Amino acid sequence: QAQLVESGGGLVQPGGSLTLSCAASGSIVRLYVMGWYRQTPGKQRELVTTITRGGTTSYTDSVKGRFTVSRDNAKNTVYLQMNNLKPEDTAVYYCNEVPSRGDYWGQGTQVTVSS
């Protein structure tokens, strides 16, 4: 069973970039679809992007062209490159399997986009 730890968040100005990492304590190779989710206070957690074991990706419309998801199965890590960040991207970002598993939720990493 994998445990997932997110990192790489921080405070960035609008238009800036961040790269998030999701490190798994166990093997993620068997996790066919991984995703990045985000949540803001008072709102439901939103699925932002997915990536299959083979590297096929999908993105929610609001991040298309700005975010890039990747995974390194050998390193048990999933990445999220975020460019041209906007204030509305401010949220806590989590990784998990898709569909999500309750026992895989980590602490998340806070991304704040503000001038």
Secondary structure as the mmCIF struct_conf table of DSSP 4:
data_model
#
loop_
_struct_conf.conf_type_id
_struct_conf.id
_struct_conf.beg_label_comp_id
_struct_conf.beg_label_asym_id
_struct_conf.beg_label_seq_id
_struct_conf.end_label_comp_id
_struct_conf.end_label_asym_id
_struct_conf.end_label_seq_id
STRN STRN1 LEU A 4 SER A 7
STRN STRN2 GLY A 10 VAL A 12
TURN_TY1_P TURN_TY1_P1 PRO A 14 GLY A 15
STRN STRN3 LEU A 18 ALA A 24
BEND BEND1 SER A 25 GLY A 26
TURN_TY1_P TURN_TY1_P2 VAL A 29 ARG A 30
STRN STRN4 VAL A 33 GLN A 39
TURN_TY1_P TURN_TY1_P3 PRO A 41 GLY A 42
BEND BEND2 LYS A 43 LYS A 43
STRN STRN5 GLU A 46 THR A 52
TURN_TY1_P TURN_TY1_P4 ARG A 53 GLY A 54
STRN STRN6 THR A 57 TYR A 59
HELX_RH_3T_P HELX_RH_3T_P1 ASP A 61 VAL A 63
TURN_TY1_P TURN_TY1_P5 LYS A 64 ARG A 66
STRN STRN7 PHE A 67 ASP A 72
HELX_RH_3T_P HELX_RH_3T_P2 ASN A 73 LYS A 75
TURN_TY1_P TURN_TY1_P6 ASN A 76 ASN A 76
STRN STRN8 THR A 77 MET A 82
BEND BEND3 ASN A 84 ASN A 84
HELX_RH_3T_P HELX_RH_3T_P3 PRO A 87 ASP A 89
STRN STRN9 ALA A 91 GLU A 97
BEND BEND4 VAL A 98 PRO A 99
HELX_RH_3T_P HELX_RH_3T_P4 GLY A 102 TYR A 104
STRN STRN10 THR A 109 VAL A 113
#
